Amino acid sequence: MTNTATAIGSGSATRILEHDEIAGVLDEAFAAWQLRGKKVLILIPDGTRSCPLDVMFPLIYERLAEDVAAIDFLIALGTHLPMSEDQIFDRVGITRDSHATQFEKARFFNHAWEDPAALTTVGTISEREITEISAGWFNEELSVVCNRRVLDYDELIICGPVFPHEIAGFSGGNKYIFPGIAGADSINFSHWLAALATNMETIGRKDTPARRVIDRCAALVPIERKALCMVVKDGGLAGLYAGPVEEAWSAAADLSAEVHVVYHEQPYDTVLACCPPMYDDLWTGAKCMYKTEPAVADGGRVIIYAPHITTISRVHGATIEQVGFHVRDYFVKQWDEFRKYPWSELTFVTVVTGQGTYEDGVETRRIEVILATGISEETCRRTGIGYMDPADIDPADYRGRERDGILHVPKAGEILHRIREG
């Protein structure tokens, strides 16, 4: 076990932590945090983030429940759909019966990003500071809004995994607050800032404009913040780091860069990115594109193979279908026309489309993105994205063909593929 700076943790890129090692990190962290008598709110991910939450939940509960005044769990949905009670219980590895008996003190809540009554303003970041930390991309004041439940507790603990991420560089840490439990304006701001920087220049990097804004927003939350940052590997944990959010996240991101990035010697003309069932719409399933885009050659293509996905987004689909899929500069150079749309939705269509240019009314895309999903060909054509009938694809035809310029990714969305530099 290591204890560098103020982060407590254990991790290795070459092995999985034993149960006793995970418990040991928690024991050391909770002893240091002195949580006895405090009301504790724990932020956890929904079902679109892989991590052994069913292992972590009982370990956390059995160590805290008797000593704390409250132990509540808020699901950091961002703009994802709320989880049902059964889905929540399944996520944390318990049943209705065990919740009513063994884990009766735990309460669970969904974040409600569109409900004004569920939100509160925790502060404001000045125009000058935003200009500085956004590297000049924005020149306006930001009102920082998040779930009002944070005001009812003494301690906020973030418990979630860290992966390479298209918006924040690496997920986890304060991202569970902004945008995880943020209001719409805060969510839109952080997303569009990342869109301006582009996925290719953001994903897998620790220091990004969006991460700086996320951390600055989180600093305005008026209670103590700690984190349990997981690095997931093969269904278990390669690492677990605990401490002040920024320190724990930084240690986890360093290990994630070893565990979750695969380097290739040359770019590929075609990538078949097979989407796992945990992504049930394109809004989440598009991670298959984000994590493989850096490995695609100029003029190449990414095929998102997901026969189970039948909709672009249950929440944001109407706007996305209205504006269509385009590169960043398509919107930037026509900003007066498009700034009225939710910026997180504009972000989505740009990062799905990938890098490109828009000059003299002509849009040029670096790569082609093709959906082999249950989304209709008509919808794909109308919104400006490629289409293939998933029935015409046999993933076996794509396996083992790297020498042909073809990469098959059997479970896309979490491992970042990129070309080795130099």
C-alpha positions as CSV (number, residue, x, y, z in Angstrom):
1,M,0.0,0.0,0.0
2,T,1.2,3.5,-0.8
3,N,0.5,6.8,0.8
4,T,2.0,9.6,-1.3
5,A,1.1,13.2,-0.6
6,T,-2.4,13.0,0.8
7,A,-3.8,10.2,-1.3
8,I,-4.0,6.7,0.1
9,G,-4.0,3.9,-2.4
10,S,-2.9,0.7,-3.9
11,G,-2.6,-0.2,-7.5
12,S,-0.8,-2.0,-10.3
13,A,-1.2,-2.3,-14.1
14,T,-0.3,-6.0,-13.9
15,R,-2.5,-7.5,-11.3
16,I,-6.0,-7.2,-9.6
17,L,-6.4,-6.1,-6.0
18,E,-7.4,-8.7,-3.5
19,H,-10.5,-8.2,-1.4
20,D,-8.4,-7.6,1.7
21,E,-6.3,-4.9,-0.2
22,I,-9.5,-3.0,-1.1
23,A,-10.8,-3.2,2.4
24,G,-7.4,-2.0,3.7
25,V,-7.5,1.1,1.6
26,L,-11.0,1.9,2.9
27,D,-10.0,1.2,6.5
28,E,-7.1,3.6,6.3
29,A,-9.0,6.3,4.5
30,F,-12.1,6.2,6.8
31,A,-9.9,6.3,9.9
32,A,-8.1,9.4,8.5
33,W,-11.3,11.1,7.5
34,Q,-12.9,11.0,11.0
35,L,-16.5,10.6,9.7
36,R,-18.1,9.6,13.1
37,G,-21.3,11.4,13.7
38,K,-21.3,13.1,10.2
39,K,-23.9,13.1,7.6
40,V,-22.3,11.5,4.5
41,L,-23.4,11.8,0.9
42,I,-21.8,9.4,-1.6
43,L,-21.9,10.0,-5.3
44,I,-22.0,6.8,-7.4
45,P,-22.2,6.1,-11.2
46,D,-25.2,4.7,-13.1
47,G,-25.0,1.6,-15.2
48,T,-23.0,3.1,-18.0
49,R,-19.8,3.1,-16.0
50,S,-18.1,-0.3,-15.4
51,C,-16.9,-0.8,-11.9
52,P,-17.4,-3.4,-9.1
53,L,-19.9,-1.2,-7.2
54,D,-21.5,-4.4,-5.9
55,V,-18.1,-5.0,-4.1
56,M,-17.5,-1.5,-2.9
57,F,-21.0,-0.8,-1.5
58,P,-21.1,-3.4,1.2
59,L,-17.5,-2.7,2.2
60,I,-18.3,1.0,2.5
61,Y,-21.6,0.4,4.3
62,E,-20.3,-2.0,6.9
63,R,-17.5,0.4,7.8
64,L,-19.6,3.6,8.1
65,A,-23.2,2.8,8.8
66,E,-23.0,2.4,12.6
67,D,-20.8,5.5,13.1
68,V,-22.3,8.1,10.7
69,A,-25.5,10.1,11.2
70,A,-26.5,9.5,7.6
71,I,-25.2,7.4,4.7
72,D,-27.0,8.4,1.5
73,F,-26.1,7.7,-2.1
74,L,-26.8,10.1,-5.0
75,I,-26.5,8.7,-8.5
76,A,-24.4,11.1,-10.7
77,L,-26.6,10.8,-13.8
78,G,-25.6,14.0,-15.5
79,T,-28.4,14.1,-18.1
80,H,-28.9,10.3,-18.2
81,L,-32.3,8.8,-17.4
82,P,-33.1,8.1,-13.8
83,M,-32.6,4.5,-12.5
84,S,-35.5,2.5,-11.1
85,E,-35.2,1.2,-7.5
86,D,-34.6,-2.3,-8.8
87,Q,-31.8,-1.0,-11.1
88,I,-30.2,0.8,-8.2
89,F,-30.3,-2.3,-6.0
90,D,-28.8,-4.4,-8.8
91,R,-26.1,-1.8,-9.4
92,V,-24.9,-1.9,-5.7
93,G,-25.4,-5.7,-5.4
94,I,-28.3,-5.9,-3.0
95,T,-31.9,-7.0,-3.0
96,R,-35.1,-5.3,-1.7
97,D,-35.0,-7.7,1.3
98,S,-31.4,-7.1,2.1
99,H,-32.0,-3.3,1.8
100,A,-34.8,-3.5,4.3
101,T,-32.7,-5.5,6.8
102,Q,-28.9,-5.5,6.4
103,F,-28.6,-2.1,4.6
104,E,-31.6,-0.3,5.9
105,K,-29.7,2.9,6.8
106,A,-28.7,3.5,3.1
107,R,-30.9,5.8,1.1
108,F,-30.6,6.2,-2.7
109,F,-31.5,9.2,-4.9
110,N,-31.4,10.0,-8.6
111,H,-30.0,13.3,-9.7
112,A,-32.6,15.6,-11.3
113,W,-30.8,18.0,-13.6
114,E,-33.9,19.6,-15.1
115,D,-35.8,20.1,-11.8
116,P,-35.2,23.6,-10.5
117,A,-36.4,22.6,-7.0
118,A,-33.6,19.9,-6.9
119,L,-30.8,22.4,-7.7
120,T,-29.0,25.2,-5.9
121,T,-26.4,27.8,-6.9
122,V,-23.2,27.3,-5.1
123,G,-21.2,30.2,-6.5
124,T,-20.1,32.2,-9.6
125,I,-16.9,32.1,-11.6
126,S,-15.9,35.5,-13.0
127,E,-15.5,36.2,-16.7
128,R,-11.9,36.9,-16.2
129,E,-11.2,33.6,-14.5
130,I,-13.2,31.7,-17.0
131,T,-11.2,33.3,-19.8
132,E,-8.0,32.2,-18.1
133,I,-8.8,28.6,-17.2
134,S,-10.6,27.9,-20.5
135,A,-7.5,28.9,-22.4
136,G,-9.5,31.8,-24.0
137,W,-12.3,29.7,-25.4
138,F,-14.9,31.5,-23.3
139,N,-15.2,35.0,-22.1
140,E,-18.3,35.0,-19.9
141,E,-19.3,34.5,-16.3
142,L,-20.5,31.1,-15.1
143,S,-23.1,30.5,-12.5
144,V,-22.3,27.2,-10.8
145,V,-25.4,25.1,-10.1
146,C,-25.6,21.6,-8.6
147,N,-27.9,19.3,-6.7
148,R,-29.2,21.0,-3.6
149,R,-28.7,17.8,-1.5
150,V,-25.0,18.7,-1.1
151,L,-26.2,21.4,1.4
152,D,-27.7,18.8,3.7
153,Y,-24.5,16.9,4.5
154,D,-21.2,17.3,6.2
155,E,-19.1,15.2,3.9
156,L,-19.3,14.4,0.1
157,I,-17.5,11.2,-1.0
158,I,-17.1,10.5,-4.8
159,C,-17.0,6.8,-5.5
160,G,-16.5,6.0,-9.1
161,P,-14.1,4.7,-11.8
162,V,-11.5,6.6,-13.8
163,F,-11.2,6.0,-17.6
164,P,-10.0,8.0,-20.5
165,H,-12.8,10.4,-21.3
166,E,-13.8,12.6,-24.3
167,I,-15.0,15.6,-22.2
168,A,-12.7,15.7,-19.2
169,G,-9.6,13.9,-20.5
170,F,-10.0,11.3,-17.8
171,S,-13.4,10.6,-16.1
172,G,-14.0,10.4,-12.4
173,G,-13.0,12.8,-9.6
174,N,-14.8,16.1,-9.6
175,K,-16.6,15.1,-12.8
176,Y,-19.1,13.3,-10.6
177,I,-20.1,16.8,-9.3
178,F,-19.8,18.7,-12.6
179,P,-21.5,17.5,-14.7
180,G,-22.6,14.5,-12.7
181,I,-24.9,16.3,-10.3
182,A,-24.9,19.7,-12.0
183,G,-27.6,21.9,-13.5
184,A,-28.1,22.3,-17.3
185,D,-26.0,25.5,-17.7
186,S,-23.0,24.0,-15.9
187,I,-23.3,20.8,-17.9
188,N,-23.6,22.6,-21.2
189,F,-20.6,24.8,-20.4
190,S,-18.1,22.0,-19.6
191,H,-19.2,19.9,-22.6
192,W,-19.0,22.7,-25.2
193,L,-15.6,23.7,-23.9
194,A,-14.4,20.1,-24.5
195,A,-16.0,20.1,-27.9
196,L,-14.0,23.2,-28.9
197,A,-10.8,21.5,-27.8
198,T,-12.0,18.3,-29.8
199,N,-12.0,14.7,-28.6
200,M,-8.6,14.0,-30.3
201,E,-6.9,16.7,-28.2
202,T,-8.7,15.9,-25.0
203,I,-9.2,12.2,-24.4
204,G,-6.5,10.5,-22.3
205,R,-4.9,13.8,-21.1
206,K,-5.0,14.9,-17.5
207,D,-4.7,18.7,-17.9
208,T,-7.5,20.0,-20.2
209,P,-9.5,23.2,-20.2
210,A,-12.7,21.2,-19.2
211,R,-11.0,19.5,-16.3
212,R,-9.8,22.9,-15.0
213,V,-13.3,24.3,-15.1
214,I,-14.7,21.1,-13.5
215,D,-12.2,21.3,-10.6
216,R,-12.9,25.0,-10.2
217,C,-16.6,24.5,-10.1
218,A,-16.3,21.7,-7.5
219,A,-14.2,23.9,-5.3
220,L,-17.3,26.1,-4.7
221,V,-19.3,23.2,-3.2
222,P,-19.5,24.2,0.5
223,I,-18.7,20.9,2.2
224,E,-15.7,18.6,2.6
225,R,-15.0,16.6,-0.6
226,K,-13.2,13.2,-0.7
227,A,-12.9,10.5,-3.3
228,L,-12.6,6.8,-3.8
229,C,-11.2,6.5,-7.3
230,M,-11.3,3.1,-8.9
231,V,-9.2,1.8,-11.8
232,V,-11.1,-1.1,-13.3
233,K,-9.5,-4.1,-15.0
234,D,-11.0,-7.4,-16.0
235,G,-14.0,-6.9,-13.8
236,G,-11.9,-6.2,-10.8
237,L,-9.8,-3.3,-9.5
238,A,-6.2,-2.7,-10.7
239,G,-6.2,0.3,-8.3
240,L,-8.1,2.1,-5.6
241,Y,-7.1,5.6,-4.4
242,A,-8.6,7.6,-1.6
243,G,-8.2,11.1,-0.4
244,P,-8.9,14.7,-1.3
245,V,-10.6,14.5,-4.7
246,E,-7.9,16.0,-6.9
247,E,-5.1,13.9,-5.4
248,A,-7.0,10.6,-5.5
249,W,-8.2,11.3,-9.1
250,S,-4.7,12.2,-10.2
251,A,-3.2,8.9,-8.9
252,A,-6.0,6.9,-10.5
253,A,-5.7,8.8,-13.8
254,D,-2.0,7.9,-13.9
255,L,-2.7,4.2,-13.5
256,S,-5.6,4.4,-16.0
257,A,-3.2,5.7,-18.6
258,E,-1.3,2.4,-18.2
259,V,-4.3,0.1,-17.9
260,H,-6.8,1.7,-20.3
261,V,-4.7,2.8,-23.3
262,V,-3.7,0.5,-26.1
263,Y,-1.0,1.8,-28.5
264,H,-0.8,0.7,-32.1
265,E,2.1,1.1,-34.5
266,Q,0.0,2.3,-37.4
267,P,-3.4,3.8,-38.0
268,Y,-6.3,1.7,-39.4
269,D,-8.5,2.3,-42.4
270,T,-11.4,0.5,-40.7
271,V,-12.3,0.0,-37.1
272,L,-15.2,-2.2,-36.1
273,A,-16.1,-1.0,-32.6
274,C,-18.6,-3.5,-31.0
275,C,-20.8,-1.8,-28.5
276,P,-21.6,-3.6,-25.2
277,P,-25.2,-3.9,-23.9
278,M,-24.5,-1.4,-21.0
279,Y,-24.8,1.4,-23.6
280,D,-28.4,1.3,-24.6
281,D,-28.6,4.4,-26.9
282,L,-26.1,6.2,-29.1
283,W,-25.7,9.0,-26.5
284,T,-23.8,6.5,-24.4
285,G,-22.7,4.0,-27.1
286,A,-20.9,6.7,-29.1
287,K,-18.0,6.1,-26.6
288,C,-17.1,3.4,-29.1
289,M,-16.2,6.2,-31.5
290,Y,-14.5,8.4,-29.0
291,K,-12.1,5.7,-27.8
292,T,-11.1,4.5,-31.3
293,E,-11.0,7.8,-33.3
294,P,-7.3,8.4,-32.5
295,A,-6.4,5.0,-34.1
296,V,-8.2,5.8,-37.4
297,A,-6.2,6.9,-40.5
298,D,-7.2,10.1,-42.3
299,G,-10.0,9.1,-44.7
300,G,-10.7,5.9,-42.7
301,R,-13.9,4.9,-40.9
302,V,-15.3,3.8,-37.6
303,I,-18.2,1.4,-37.7
304,I,-20.2,1.4,-34.4
305,Y,-21.7,-2.1,-34.4
306,A,-24.6,-2.1,-32.0
307,P,-27.7,-4.0,-33.2
308,H,-29.4,-3.5,-29.8
309,I,-29.3,0.3,-30.0
310,T,-32.5,1.7,-31.6
311,T,-32.4,5.4,-30.7
312,I,-30.0,8.3,-30.8
313,S,-31.0,9.5,-27.3
314,R,-34.1,9.1,-25.2
315,V,-33.4,12.5,-23.6
316,H,-31.7,14.6,-26.3
317,G,-32.8,12.9,-29.5
318,A,-35.1,15.7,-30.8
319,T,-32.4,18.4,-30.9
320,I,-29.8,16.0,-32.3
321,E,-32.1,15.0,-35.1
322,Q,-32.8,18.7,-35.8
323,V,-29.2,19.9,-36.0
324,G,-27.6,16.7,-37.4
325,F,-24.1,15.5,-37.1
326,H,-21.3,17.9,-38.0
327,V,-17.8,18.9,-37.2
328,R,-17.0,21.5,-34.6
329,D,-16.3,24.3,-37.1
330,Y,-19.7,23.9,-38.7
331,F,-21.2,25.3,-35.5
332,V,-18.4,27.7,-34.6
333,K,-18.6,29.5,-37.9
334,Q,-22.4,29.7,-37.7
335,W,-22.5,30.3,-34.0
336,D,-25.3,33.0,-34.1
337,E,-27.6,30.4,-35.6
338,F,-26.7,27.5,-33.3
339,R,-25.9,29.0,-29.9
340,K,-29.5,28.8,-28.9
341,Y,-29.4,24.9,-28.8
342,P,-28.2,23.1,-25.6
343,W,-24.4,23.1,-25.8
344,S,-24.1,19.5,-24.5
345,E,-26.1,18.3,-27.5
346,L,-24.0,20.3,-29.9
347,T,-21.0,18.7,-28.2
348,F,-22.3,15.3,-28.7
349,V,-22.8,15.7,-32.5
350,T,-19.4,17.1,-33.0
351,V,-17.5,14.5,-31.0
352,V,-19.4,11.7,-32.7
353,T,-18.6,13.2,-36.1
354,G,-14.9,13.7,-35.3
355,Q,-12.4,16.3,-36.5
356,G,-12.8,18.2,-39.7
357,T,-13.2,21.6,-41.3
358,Y,-15.9,23.9,-42.6
359,E,-14.7,26.4,-45.2
360,D,-16.8,28.4,-47.6
361,G,-19.9,26.4,-46.8
362,V,-18.2,23.1,-47.4
363,E,-17.8,20.6,-44.6
364,T,-14.9,18.1,-44.8
365,R,-14.6,15.3,-42.3
366,R,-11.4,13.6,-41.3
367,I,-13.0,10.2,-41.0
368,E,-16.4,8.6,-41.7
369,V,-18.5,7.4,-38.8
370,I,-21.0,4.6,-39.7
371,L,-23.8,3.3,-37.5
372,A,-24.6,-0.4,-37.8
373,T,-27.4,-0.3,-35.3
374,G,-31.1,-0.5,-34.9
375,I,-31.4,3.1,-35.9
376,S,-33.0,3.4,-39.3
377,E,-31.1,4.2,-42.5
378,E,-33.5,7.1,-43.1
379,T,-32.6,8.6,-39.7
380,C,-28.9,8.2,-40.4
381,R,-29.1,9.8,-43.8
382,R,-31.2,12.6,-42.6
383,T,-28.9,13.4,-39.7
384,G,-25.7,13.2,-41.7
385,I,-24.1,10.0,-40.4
386,G,-23.2,6.8,-42.2
387,Y,-25.3,3.7,-42.2
388,M,-24.8,-0.1,-42.5
389,D,-27.3,-2.8,-42.0
390,P,-26.0,-4.7,-38.9
391,A,-27.4,-7.9,-40.4
392,D,-24.8,-7.6,-43.1
393,I,-21.9,-7.6,-40.6
394,D,-20.3,-10.6,-39.0
395,P,-17.7,-9.4,-36.5
396,A,-15.7,-12.5,-37.1
397,D,-14.9,-11.2,-40.5
398,Y,-13.0,-8.3,-38.9
399,R,-10.9,-10.2,-36.4
400,G,-7.2,-10.7,-36.7
401,R,-6.9,-8.4,-39.8
402,E,-4.6,-5.7,-38.5
403,R,-2.2,-6.3,-41.4
404,D,-5.1,-5.4,-43.7
405,G,-5.7,-2.1,-42.0
406,I,-8.7,-3.4,-40.0
407,L,-9.0,-3.2,-36.2
408,H,-11.7,-5.2,-34.4
409,V,-12.6,-4.0,-30.9
410,P,-14.8,-6.6,-29.3
411,K,-15.9,-4.5,-26.3
412,A,-15.5,-0.8,-27.2
413,G,-16.2,2.3,-25.1
414,E,-13.7,2.1,-22.3
415,I,-10.3,1.3,-23.7
416,L,-8.6,4.1,-25.6
417,H,-6.9,3.1,-28.8
418,R,-4.3,5.5,-30.2
419,I,-1.1,5.5,-32.3
420,R,2.2,5.3,-30.6
421,E,4.1,8.6,-31.2
422,G,7.6,8.7,-32.4
